């Protein structure tokens, strides 16, 4: 069952070495991501379970243990885990999962981590179905959900200015704050595509994983410094749900 989730954006500039002198512009978002990840990992360390990093990619697929994260295509010589000399090369993770891997760096944990991509253009039904499957894949599951909001918040944004973008991001923020899985499930793929919201599919995987269970939500950051919506949030199972899980283990 799903016990918690962290929701983070995945711009390469989240990595300070990528941003250079502009790194400070994302300090608040970076700190919020660290807090969300730390909370999820702390919960898993206390109660056990598996962390699944979910993010958009070219297609829907699970990555095996040989996969690695790399920012070399974006100009930074960073790869994790480093490939030992002479070892066979595995598969690179897509950007969303690469940034998820970067966020986990520096956190000492024995938590098992899995990486799952969802096709960025996947229909809602497919996203919800995958989320449901992930939620029951282990006794206790937490998700690290990687996804940017709209990319049309200003004239300098990647998608230029679209007046629908800010209300779209605000609606997603409300859904995350209220842990409203139904509202995430209701996001329109067409509008999401038009405002270039890269996180839509991953957020709907979260909705599918949550189902009708009760969660407490909190938005830790809501910014758009480059005309792109960056949302950071955390979900934790409501006390009644967590208590029920503990009773079931007793």
C-alpha positions as CSV (number, residue, x, y, z in Angstrom):
1,X,0.0,0.0,0.0
2,X,1.1,3.6,-0.5
3,X,2.2,5.1,2.8
4,X,3.8,8.4,1.6
5,X,4.9,10.4,-1.4
6,X,7.2,13.3,-2.2
7,X,6.5,15.4,-5.3
8,X,9.5,17.3,-6.8
9,X,10.3,19.1,-10.1
10,X,13.1,17.8,-12.3
11,X,14.9,20.7,-14.1
12,X,18.6,20.1,-14.6
13,X,19.2,23.5,-13.0
14,X,18.1,22.0,-9.7
15,X,21.7,20.7,-9.5
16,X,23.8,23.7,-8.3
17,X,26.7,22.7,-10.6
18,X,24.4,23.0,-13.6
19,X,23.1,26.4,-12.6
20,X,26.5,28.0,-11.9
21,X,26.2,31.6,-10.6
22,X,22.3,31.3,-10.8
23,X,22.2,28.4,-8.4
24,X,20.8,30.6,-5.7
25,X,17.6,31.3,-7.6
26,X,16.5,27.7,-6.9
27,X,17.7,27.5,-3.3
28,X,14.2,27.5,-1.9
29,X,13.0,24.8,-4.3
30,X,16.1,22.8,-3.6
31,X,15.6,23.0,0.1
32,X,12.0,22.0,-0.2
33,X,12.9,19.0,-2.3
34,X,15.5,17.9,0.3
35,X,12.9,18.2,3.1
36,X,10.3,16.2,1.1
37,X,12.8,13.4,0.3
38,X,14.1,13.3,3.9
39,X,10.6,13.0,5.3
40,X,9.8,10.1,3.0
41,X,13.0,8.3,3.7
42,X,12.7,8.8,7.4
43,X,9.2,7.2,7.3
44,X,10.5,4.2,5.4
45,X,13.5,3.7,7.7
46,X,11.1,3.6,10.7
47,X,8.5,1.3,9.2
48,X,10.3,-0.4,6.3
49,X,9.2,-0.5,2.7
50,X,10.3,0.3,-0.9
51,X,10.8,3.7,-2.5
52,X,9.8,3.9,-6.2
53,X,11.0,7.0,-8.2
54,X,8.4,7.8,-10.8
55,X,8.8,10.3,-13.7
56,X,8.0,11.0,-17.3
57,X,10.0,9.4,-20.1
58,X,9.8,8.4,-23.7
59,X,7.9,5.3,-22.8
60,X,6.4,3.4,-19.9
61,X,8.9,1.0,-18.4
62,X,10.7,-0.1,-15.3
63,X,14.5,0.2,-15.1
64,X,16.7,-2.6,-13.8
65,X,19.6,-2.4,-11.3
66,X,22.0,-1.7,-14.2
67,X,20.5,1.7,-14.9
68,X,22.4,4.8,-14.1
69,X,21.7,8.5,-13.9
70,X,23.8,11.0,-15.9
71,X,23.8,14.7,-16.6
72,X,26.5,14.4,-19.3
73,X,24.0,15.1,-22.1
74,X,23.3,18.5,-20.3
75,X,26.9,19.4,-20.0
76,X,27.8,18.2,-16.5
77,X,30.2,15.3,-16.0
78,X,28.1,13.6,-13.3
79,X,27.0,10.0,-13.3
80,X,25.5,7.9,-10.5
81,X,26.5,5.3,-9.8
82,X,29.9,5.7,-11.3
83,X,30.6,2.7,-13.6
84,X,33.6,0.7,-12.5
85,X,36.3,0.5,-15.1
86,X,35.7,-2.6,-17.3
87,X,32.1,-3.0,-16.1
88,X,29.4,-3.4,-18.7
89,X,27.4,-0.2,-19.5
90,X,23.8,-0.2,-18.3
91,X,21.0,2.0,-19.4
92,X,20.7,5.7,-18.7
93,X,17.7,6.9,-16.8
94,X,15.5,9.7,-18.4
95,X,16.0,13.2,-17.0
96,X,13.1,13.0,-14.5
97,X,14.5,9.8,-12.9
98,X,18.1,11.2,-13.1
99,X,17.1,14.2,-11.1
100,X,15.3,11.9,-8.7
101,X,18.5,9.9,-8.3
102,X,20.4,13.1,-7.7
103,X,18.0,14.1,-4.9
104,X,18.6,10.8,-3.2
105,X,22.4,11.3,-3.2
106,X,23.8,12.0,0.2
107,X,21.0,10.3,2.1
108,X,22.2,7.2,3.9
109,X,19.4,4.7,3.8
110,X,19.0,1.0,3.5
111,X,15.7,1.6,1.7
112,X,15.2,-0.4,-1.5
113,X,14.8,2.0,-4.5
114,X,13.2,1.2,-7.8
115,X,12.9,3.4,-10.9
116,X,9.7,3.6,-13.0
117,X,9.1,5.8,-16.1
118,X,5.7,6.6,-17.4
119,X,5.3,7.8,-21.0
120,X,4.9,11.5,-20.9
121,X,1.9,11.3,-23.3
122,X,0.3,8.3,-21.6
123,X,-3.5,8.5,-21.3
124,X,-5.0,9.0,-17.8
125,X,-6.3,5.5,-17.6
126,X,-2.8,4.1,-18.1
127,X,-1.3,6.3,-15.5
128,X,-3.9,5.4,-12.9
129,X,-3.6,1.7,-13.6
130,X,0.2,1.9,-13.2
131,X,-0.2,3.7,-10.0
132,X,-2.5,1.1,-8.6
133,X,-0.1,-1.6,-9.6
134,X,2.8,0.1,-7.9
135,X,0.9,0.6,-4.7
136,X,0.3,-3.1,-4.3
137,X,3.8,-4.2,-5.6
138,X,5.2,-4.2,-2.0
139,X,3.7,-4.2,1.5
140,X,4.7,-0.5,2.1
141,X,5.4,1.8,-0.8
142,X,6.5,5.4,-1.0
143,X,6.8,7.3,-4.2
144,X,9.2,10.0,-5.2
145,X,7.2,11.7,-8.0
146,X,9.2,13.8,-10.4
147,X,7.4,16.4,-12.6
148,X,7.5,20.0,-13.6
149,X,4.4,22.2,-13.8
150,X,3.5,24.3,-16.8
151,X,6.3,25.9,-18.9
152,X,4.2,28.9,-20.1
153,X,4.2,31.2,-17.1
154,X,6.0,34.2,-18.8
155,X,7.1,35.5,-22.1
156,X,10.6,34.2,-21.5
157,X,9.3,30.7,-20.6
158,X,10.2,27.8,-22.8
159,X,6.6,27.7,-24.1
160,X,6.1,31.5,-24.1
161,X,3.2,33.0,-22.1
162,X,-0.1,31.2,-21.9
163,X,-2.7,32.7,-19.5
164,X,-4.0,29.3,-18.7
165,X,-0.7,28.2,-17.3
166,X,-0.8,29.9,-13.9
167,X,-4.4,28.7,-13.1
168,X,-3.3,25.2,-14.2
169,X,-0.4,25.2,-11.7
170,X,-2.6,26.7,-9.0
171,X,-5.1,23.9,-9.4
172,X,-2.3,21.3,-9.2
173,X,-1.0,23.0,-6.1
174,X,-4.4,22.8,-4.5
175,X,-4.8,19.1,-5.3
176,X,-1.3,18.4,-3.8
177,X,-2.1,20.5,-0.7
178,X,-5.4,18.7,-0.1
179,X,-4.0,15.3,-1.1
180,X,-6.8,15.2,-3.6
181,X,-6.2,12.2,-5.8
182,X,-9.4,12.7,-7.7
183,X,-8.4,16.2,-8.7
184,X,-5.0,15.0,-10.0
185,X,-6.8,12.2,-11.9
186,X,-9.1,14.8,-13.5
187,X,-6.2,16.8,-15.1
188,X,-6.8,17.2,-18.8
189,X,-4.0,15.6,-20.9
190,X,-4.8,18.0,-23.7
191,X,-4.5,21.2,-21.7
192,X,-1.5,19.8,-19.8
193,X,0.2,19.3,-23.2
194,X,-0.7,22.8,-24.4
195,X,0.8,24.4,-21.3
196,X,3.7,22.0,-21.4
197,X,3.2,20.5,-18.0
198,X,5.8,17.7,-17.9
199,X,4.5,16.3,-14.6
200,X,0.9,15.5,-15.6
201,X,1.5,11.7,-16.2
202,X,3.6,11.2,-13.1
203,X,1.1,13.1,-10.9
204,X,-1.7,10.9,-12.2
205,X,0.4,7.8,-11.4
206,X,0.4,9.2,-7.8
207,X,-3.4,9.6,-8.0
208,X,-3.7,5.9,-9.1
209,X,-1.4,4.8,-6.3
210,X,-3.4,6.7,-3.7
211,X,-6.8,5.5,-4.9
212,X,-9.5,6.4,-2.3
213,X,-7.1,6.2,0.7
214,X,-6.8,9.3,2.9
215,X,-3.6,11.3,3.0
216,X,-2.4,14.5,4.6
217,X,-0.8,16.8,2.0
218,X,1.5,19.8,2.3
219,X,2.9,22.1,-0.4
220,X,6.5,23.0,0.5
221,X,7.3,25.2,-2.5
222,X,5.4,26.8,-5.4
223,X,7.5,28.9,-7.6
224,X,8.0,29.8,-11.3
225,X,11.4,31.5,-11.5
226,X,12.0,30.8,-15.2
227,X,8.4,30.8,-16.3
228,X,8.2,27.1,-15.4
229,X,6.0,25.9,-12.5
230,X,8.0,24.1,-9.8
231,X,5.9,22.4,-7.2
232,X,7.2,20.5,-4.2
233,X,4.8,18.6,-1.9
234,X,4.6,15.7,0.5
235,X,1.9,13.3,1.3
236,X,1.6,11.0,4.3
237,X,-1.0,8.4,5.1
238,X,-3.7,9.8,7.4
239,X,-3.5,8.4,10.9
240,X,-6.4,6.1,10.5
241,X,-4.8,4.5,7.4
242,X,-1.5,4.1,9.1
243,X,-3.0,2.6,12.2
244,X,-4.9,0.1,10.1
245,X,-1.7,-0.9,8.4
246,X,0.0,-1.4,11.8
247,X,-2.9,-3.5,13.1
248,X,-2.7,-5.6,10.0
249,X,0.9,-6.4,10.8
250,X,0.3,-7.3,14.4
